[in-house]
């Protein structure tokens, strides 16, 4: 009896350690946002659905090694090698290899994540999405840039195209690439959320404006300081407002605006070129948009490599972009090889 108690205590301690380890693992899996962690979540759920003890066995448990060998030989002759490997693992009490249908074929090296979005007060507040779906490798620099803008009492409500590969239409011939669409597919495009710019320079969170003097100063995207914090120095600004058909210039007034370009460019986001001023609310120009060219190397970066960072191979192969995976970045756009 004296020897039994230490053994029982050791077993209890081992069970507790295992339980604690599983609790930590479950919490990591539950709160993970990285693409590989999310893919692992999918694998675990699918394996539970396919391999968990949901249904009782249709044959009795084997009584001896001969019966086990009979089952293994039967599976071998039937060509069910994946099931045979699972059966051997079950007999040995170890984890079975994942079936091919549950493997990491859907994982992507980078992928997309959701980050919080600014929702400034105003008429457009209810429509602003609370989260922003961005490339995982661009998320941290963007959040840092936005934090710097927020520290000045400003907000930057953004919208990103929901990344989706264009469908491959049967019988359609590939004619070319829509660069605006492509940058969205690659997670390289952002815009001010509609309703937060060009309506009223005294209310909008983002304004298209220029300093009053000198009058040669170009218009730019600026953030308006919200509230009365006086964190941004007051200066004379000329601002634009738009209607559904035209754009008007407000006279110069004392305003608290901060230029967004230094913050966003540091995070890799610049305006598309050539720059275009707005002509109406529906044609807001390029000062309300940003693209990210980080990592694109002229003459070297392949479109196929870019897509493979974000989408599973099977999805790329079924898309309309499959015909362009060999195109290279030329400094301005992806182009056919010479």
C-alpha positions in Angstrom: 0.0 0.0 0.0 2.7 2.6 0.8 4.0 2.3 -2.8 0.5 2.8 -4.3 -0.1 6.3 -2.9 3.0 7.9 -4.5 2.1 6.3 -7.8 -1.5 7.6 -7.5 -0.2 11.1 -6.6 2.1 11.0 -9.6 -0.7 10.0 -11.9 -2.9 12.8 -10.5 -0.2 15.4 -11.0 0.4 14.1 -14.5 -3.3 14.3 -15.3 -3.4 17.9 -13.9 -0.4 18.9 -16.0 -2.0 17.4 -19.1 -5.3 19.2 -18.4 -3.5 22.5 -17.9 -1.6 22.1 -21.1 -4.8 21.3 -23.0 -6.4 24.4 -21.5 -3.6 26.6 -22.7 -3.7 24.9 -26.2 -7.4 25.4 -26.4 -7.1 29.1 -25.5 -4.4 29.7 -28.1 -6.5 28.0 -30.7 -9.6 29.9 -29.7 -8.0 33.4 -29.8 -5.6 32.9 -32.7 -5.8 35.2 -35.7 -2.8 34.2 -37.8 -3.7 32.3 -40.9 -1.8 29.1 -39.9 -3.6 29.1 -36.5 -6.9 29.5 -38.2 -6.1 26.7 -40.6 -5.2 24.5 -37.6 -8.6 25.3 -36.1 -10.2 24.1 -39.3 -8.2 20.9 -39.3 -9.1 20.1 -35.7 -12.8 20.6 -36.2 -12.8 18.6 -39.4 -10.9 15.7 -37.8 -13.3 15.7 -34.9 -16.2 15.5 -37.3 -14.6 12.7 -39.4 -12.6 10.8 -36.8 -14.2 11.5 -33.4 -16.2 8.8 -31.6 -19.5 10.3 -32.8 -20.8 6.9 -34.1 -20.3 3.6 -32.3 -18.0 1.1 -34.1 -19.8 -1.3 -36.5 -17.6 -4.2 -35.5 -16.6 -5.4 -32.1 -13.2 -4.5 -30.7 -10.5 -7.0 -31.7 -9.7 -9.7 -29.1 -6.1 -10.5 -30.1 -3.3 -9.7 -32.4 -4.6 -12.1 -35.0 -7.8 -10.2 -35.4 -5.9 -6.9 -35.6 -3.7 -8.3 -38.3 -6.8 -9.5 -40.2 -8.3 -6.0 -40.2 -5.0 -4.5 -41.4 -4.6 -7.0 -44.2 -8.2 -6.4 -45.2 -7.6 -2.6 -45.5 -4.3 -3.2 -47.3 -6.0 -5.4 -49.9 -8.8 -2.9 -50.3 -6.2 -0.1 -51.0 -7.4 2.0 -48.1 -3.9 2.9 -47.0 -5.0 6.1 -45.2 -7.5 4.2 -43.1 -5.0 1.5 -42.4 -2.5 4.0 -41.1 -5.2 5.4 -38.8 -6.0 1.9 -37.6 -2.4 1.2 -36.8 -2.1 4.5 -34.9 -5.3 3.6 -32.9 -3.9 0.2 -32.0 -0.7 1.8 -30.8 -2.4 4.7 -29.0 -0.8 7.5 -30.9 -2.2 10.3 -33.1 -3.0 9.2 -36.6 -1.7 11.2 -39.6 -4.2 13.7 -41.0 -6.2 12.5 -44.0 -5.3 14.2 -47.3 -8.7 15.9 -47.3 -7.8 17.6 -44.0 -4.2 18.5 -44.7 -2.8 22.0 -44.9 -3.5 22.3 -48.6 -5.7 25.3 -47.8 -3.2 27.2 -45.7 -1.5 30.4 -47.0 1.7 32.0 -45.8 0.3 35.4 -45.2 -3.5 35.7 -45.6 -5.8 38.3 -44.2 -6.8 39.5 -40.7 -9.4 41.8 -39.2 -8.3 44.9 -37.3 -10.4 47.6 -35.7 -11.7 50.5 -37.7 -12.2 54.1 -36.7 -15.9 55.1 -36.5 -16.0 58.9 -36.1 -19.2 60.6 -35.0 -21.3 62.1 -37.7 -24.1 61.1 -40.2 -22.0 58.3 -41.7 -21.2 56.7 -38.3 -23.8 53.9 -38.4 -22.6 52.7 -41.8 -18.8 52.5 -41.0 -17.7 48.9 -40.6 -16.2 48.3 -37.1 -13.4 46.1 -38.6 -11.1 46.3 -41.5 -10.0 43.2 -43.5 -6.4 43.7 -44.4 -3.3 41.7 -45.4 -1.7 40.2 -42.3 1.8 41.5 -43.2 0.4 45.1 -43.6 -1.7 45.1 -40.5 0.8 46.2 -37.8 2.3 49.1 -39.8 -1.2 50.4 -40.6 -2.3 50.1 -37.0 0.8 52.0 -35.9 0.1 54.8 -38.4 -3.5 55.1 -37.4 -2.4 55.2 -33.7 -0.2 58.2 -34.5 -3.2 59.9 -36.2 -5.5 59.1 -33.2 -2.9 60.6 -30.8 -3.5 64.0 -32.5 -7.3 63.7 -31.8 -8.1 62.6 -35.3 -9.7 59.5 -36.8 -9.3 57.6 -40.1 -12.3 55.5 -41.2 -11.2 53.2 -43.9 -12.6 50.7 -46.3 -10.8 47.8 -48.0 -12.1 45.7 -50.9 -13.2 42.3 -49.6 -10.5 40.1 -51.2 -12.0 37.7 -53.6 -10.5 36.1 -56.7 -12.5 36.9 -59.9 -14.3 33.9 -61.3 -13.1 32.1 -64.4 -16.0 32.2 -66.9 -16.1 29.1 -69.1 -15.1 29.9 -72.7 -13.9 33.5 -71.9 -10.5 34.5 -73.3 -8.1 36.4 -71.0 -7.8 39.9 -72.3 -5.9 41.8 -69.6 -5.7 42.8 -66.0 -7.8 45.4 -64.3 -5.1 47.1 -62.1 -7.6 48.6 -59.7 -9.3 45.3 -59.2 -6.0 43.5 -58.9 -4.7 45.7 -56.2 -7.8 45.0 -54.2 -7.4 41.2 -54.7 -3.8 41.5 -53.5 -4.9 43.4 -50.4 -3.0 46.5 -51.6 -5.8 49.0 -51.7 -7.6 51.2 -49.1 -10.0 54.1 -49.3 -11.7 56.5 -47.0 -15.1 55.0 -46.0 -17.8 56.8 -48.0 -19.7 59.5 -46.1 -16.6 60.7 -44.2 -15.1 62.9 -46.8 -16.2 65.7 -49.3 -19.5 66.3 -47.6 -18.7 69.1 -45.1 -15.2 70.2 -44.2 -16.4 71.3 -40.7 -17.9 67.8 -39.9 -16.1 65.2 -42.0 -13.3 63.2 -40.4 -11.2 63.4 -43.6 -11.0 66.5 -45.8 -9.5 67.3 -49.2 -7.8 70.6 -48.5 -4.7 72.8 -49.0 -3.0 75.5 -47.0 -4.2 79.0 -48.0 -0.7 80.3 -48.6 1.0 79.9 -51.0 -1.8 79.3 -53.4 0.4 76.9 -55.3 0.2 74.3 -52.5 -1.5 71.2 -53.8 -4.7 69.7 -52.4 -4.1 66.7 -50.1 -6.0 64.3 -47.8 -6.0 65.7 -44.2 -7.6 64.5 -41.0 -9.7 66.9 -39.0 -9.1 67.1 -35.2 -12.3 66.1 -33.5 -13.4 67.9 -30.3 -11.6 70.8 -28.7 -8.3 69.2 -27.7 -6.2 71.7 -29.6 -3.6 69.0 -30.3 -3.2 70.2 -33.9 -2.0 73.8 -34.6 -4.7 76.0 -36.2 -3.9 77.2 -39.7 -5.7 78.7 -42.7 -7.0 76.0 -45.0 -8.9 76.0 -48.3 -11.2 72.9 -48.4 -13.3 71.1 -51.0 -16.9 69.9 -50.7 -18.8 68.0 -53.3 -22.3 67.2 -54.5 -23.6 64.5 -56.7 -22.7 66.5 -59.8 -20.0 69.0 -58.9 -17.2 70.2 -56.5 -17.1 73.6 -54.7 -14.2 75.3 -52.9 -14.8 76.6 -49.4 -13.1 80.0 -48.6 -10.1 79.8 -46.4 -10.8 79.4 -42.7 -8.9 78.6 -39.5 -9.0 74.8 -39.2 -7.2 72.1 -37.3 -6.1 69.7 -40.0 -3.2 67.2 -40.2 -1.7 65.9 -43.4 -2.2 62.1 -43.6 0.6 61.5 -46.1 3.6 61.3 -43.7 1.8 58.8 -41.5 0.5 56.5 -44.2 3.5 56.6 -46.4 5.6 55.4 -43.5 3.4 52.4 -43.4 3.8 51.8 -47.1 0.5 53.5 -48.3 0.6 56.1 -51.1 -2.0 57.6 -53.4 -2.4 55.9 -56.8 -0.9 57.9 -59.7 -1.6 60.0 -61.5 -3.2 62.2 -58.8 -6.8 63.2 -59.6 -8.9 65.7 -57.7 -12.6 64.9 -57.1 -15.2 66.0 -59.6 -18.3 64.9 -57.6 -19.2 62.6 -54.6 -19.3 59.7 -57.0 -16.0 60.5 -58.6 -13.9 61.2 -55.5 -10.5 61.1 -57.2 -7.4 59.5 -56.0 -6.7 61.6 -52.9 -9.3 59.5 -51.0 -7.5 56.2 -52.0 -4.2 54.5 -51.1 -2.2 51.6 -52.5 0.7 49.7 -51.0 3.6 48.6 -53.3 5.7 47.2 -50.4 7.7 44.2 -51.5 6.9 44.5 -55.3 10.3 44.4 -57.1 10.4 45.5 -60.7 11.4 42.6 -63.1 11.3 40.1 -60.3 7.9 39.8 -58.5 5.5 37.3 -60.2 1.8 37.7 -59.9 1.5 34.0 -59.1 3.9 34.4 -56.1 1.8 37.3 -54.8 -1.4 35.4 -55.1 0.1 32.3 -53.4 0.8 34.4 -50.3 -2.9 35.0 -49.9 -5.0 32.3 -51.5 -4.8 28.4 -51.7 -3.4 27.0 -55.0 -6.7 25.3 -55.9 -8.6 28.6 -55.6 -6.0 30.4 -57.8 -6.2 27.7 -60.4 -10.0 28.0 -60.7 -9.9 31.8 -60.9 -9.7 34.2 -63.9 -6.2 35.2 -62.8 -4.8 31.7 -63.5 -3.9 32.8 -67.0 -1.7 35.7 -65.6 0.3 34.0 -62.9 3.5 34.4 -65.0 3.2 38.1 -65.4 5.8 40.3 -63.6 5.7 43.6 -61.8 7.4 46.3 -64.0 7.4 49.1 -61.5 3.9 50.3 -62.4 1.8 47.2 -63.0 2.0 43.5 -63.7 2.7 42.9 -67.3 3.2 40.0 -69.7 6.7 38.7 -70.0 8.6 40.2 -73.0 
